[in-house]
Amino acid sequence: MRDQAEKLRQTIQNKNNSQIKNNDESTGIKQGLLQNKTCKVITITSGKGGEGKTNFTVNFAIGLAQAGLKVVILDADFGLANIDVIMGSTATSNLLDLIEGRKNILEIMCEGPENIKFISGGSGIEQLINLNEDQIDALVHNMAMLDDVADVILVDTGAGLSESVMRFVLAADEVILVTTPEPTSITDAYALIKLVAKRDREKRINIVVNRAENRSEASDIAYRISFVAEKFLGMKINALGYILYDEAVVKSVKMQQPYMIAFPAGKASVNMKEICNKMIVNKQARNGILKETGVIAFFKKIMRK
């Protein structure tokens, strides 16, 4: 594992050196711009299944896209991958096709609504920690393209507290943790925070309360989780927002159309727009404070952990 990480670091360094050389030879003005241009990687997860995490991811992506951002979704739930089902699209390729050299990153990206792109992880997610040198080279070369074509990459993980989920959580620039008002959901959300705290107490975690009855209930849940996490784990948790229970969400799933598009004036859509606006404003306010590491560093961390 350590050898693999070292190979990846060397590959990235070679790429950066080559990039600087090419910039110098061309204009000299844009030196380092491509090298320093990085997209934000946000992992979206939940402590248990059935929290609406994937539906949140798709509609969050649409909200960010409608706000003018270029968004790519990586479906990293290789067991129950269903991003394409919610969007009414079909993924014909996945990350394994890239890893095994059959296709490049552009060829495995599928089109979604609002110009969103999505990548099915498939069984390629499991292979990420077991790559040979040629596969690492190919992965770095391809993933570097995402830094140039995306402003945000959303990683939809599997649910639960498995090591594979934790890899994606710990590797991201920041995390959105989706929970619901159910006591078991709150307990599992805290359990995930506790696992993160043991390995990276500085990780930025945002809480979203899904299917809340009202604003008061959502605020109370977010406050309780944040209070306990700070008191007992020393972690500050950010309350990003909430999605009220909305029948339109159920209808949109049956229609295989995201609710942000099918029911743009519905309660859930209004709440989602508020979350997207808050995320964008927070990002601008934190510029110069938090460094976004980009997609290459994200995959580097996954293979190194």
Sequence and secondary structure as in RCSB ss.txt:
>XXXX:A:sequence
MRDQAEKLRQTIQNKNNSQIKNNDESTGIKQGLLQNKTCKVITITSGKGGEGKTNFTVNFAIGLAQAGLKVVILD
ADFGLANIDVIMGSTATSNLLDLIEGRKNILEIMCEGPENIKFISGGSGIEQLINLNEDQIDALVHNMAMLDDVA
DVILVDTGAGLSESVMRFVLAADEVILVTTPEPTSITDAYALIKLVAKRDREKRINIVVNRAENRSEASDIAYRI
SFVAEKFLGMKINALGYILYDEAVVKSVKMQQPYMIAFPAGKASVNMKEICNKMIVNKQARNGILKETGVIAFFK
KIMRK
>XXXX:A:secstr
 HHHHHHHHHHHHHHHHHHHHHHHHHTSSSTTHHHH   EEEEEE SSSSS HHHHHHHHHHHHHHTT  EEEEE
  SSS  HHHHHT      HHHHHTTSS HHHH EE GGG EEEE TTHHHHGGG  HHHHHHHHHHHHHHHHH 
SEEEEE  SSS HHHHHHHHHSSEEEEEE SSHHHHHHHHHHHHHHHHH TT  EEEEEEEESSHHHHHHHHHHH
HHHIIIII   EEEEEEEE  HHHHHHHHHTS HHHH TTSHHHHHHHHHHHHHHHHHHHHTTTS   HHHHHHH
HHHH 
